[in-house]
């Protein structure tokens, strides 16, 4: 089991909401992300936390490419606010190999 790491990241106020600090475990790594609570979880995890496993797709919740397991429920991270994931355990699908990723 990998060692858990906590990284404190800068805020990202985009809608005028005050930034919140959300602690989320993604693929056994613990992140403390300070961000606008309405920011898409996919964006927060990839751009603020630097976690590359959640895949990008349509960014509108249609294609399902970003779908990950959040506390036992399949969730589309591109339309889920990061503020809703405080304390959650997220498991992303393994990376794809081949021509189309």
N, C-alpha and C positions, 0 to 999 in steps of 0.2 A: 504494500500500500504506500503510495507516495506521501511524502511529508507535506502536511497542510501549510500553506503560506497565506498570510494576510497582507494585502497591499492596500494602502490608503491612497485613493486616487482623487484628483481634483474635481471640483463641482462642474456642472454643465447646466446652468439655469437657462432654459430655452423658452418656457411658456410663462415665466413670471412666478412660477411656484418656487417656494424656498427649497434649496437643496436638502436632501435627506441622505443619511448614510445607511445603505442596505448591505447586510451580510448575506452572501449567497454562496453555496458550495456547488461548484461546477466541475464535474469529473474528478471528484475527490480533492480539489483545490479550493480553499476558502478565500473569497475576495470580499473586501470592504470597499464598496463603491459609493462615492459621494456624487450624487447627480440629481437632476430634476426628476421627481418621482414619476412624471408622465413620459419620460424618455423610453423608447422601445427597448426591451431587454436585450434584443439582438444587437442593437447599436451600442448599448452600454457594455455588454460583455466583449464585443469585438474591438471597439474603438477605445474605450476607457480602460478596460481590464487587460486587453491584449490577448484574449482567449480566442483562438482561431477555429475551434471545432464547430461552433454553431454555423451552419452554412447559410449564405445569403441566397435569396431568390427574388421573388416579385416585390417583397417589402410591403405587401398589402394583405397578407393572410390567405391568399388564394392557392398558391402552388404547393405549400406544405414542405418546402425544402428545409426550412428552419425548424421544423417540428422536433421537439426534444421532450424527454420524460421529466416532468416537474412533479416531484412527490407522488409518482405513480400515475400521473395523468398526462396524456400526450397534449402538448401545448405548443402553439405557434409563437415563437419568441418575437417575431417582427411586429406583432400587434398586442403583445402583453407588456404593460408598463413595468419598468424595473421596480417601482415602488410596491408592486404586488408580490415580489419574490423574496421579501425579507425573511430570512431563516429557511428558505427552500433549498432542497437538494435537486440539482439539475444534472441529468445524464444526457449527453449529446450522442448522436449516432456516430459510428466510426467513420473516418474519412473514406471517401470513395477512391477507387483506383481505376485507371483507364482513361479513355479519351474524353468522356464527359464527366465532369466532377460536380 
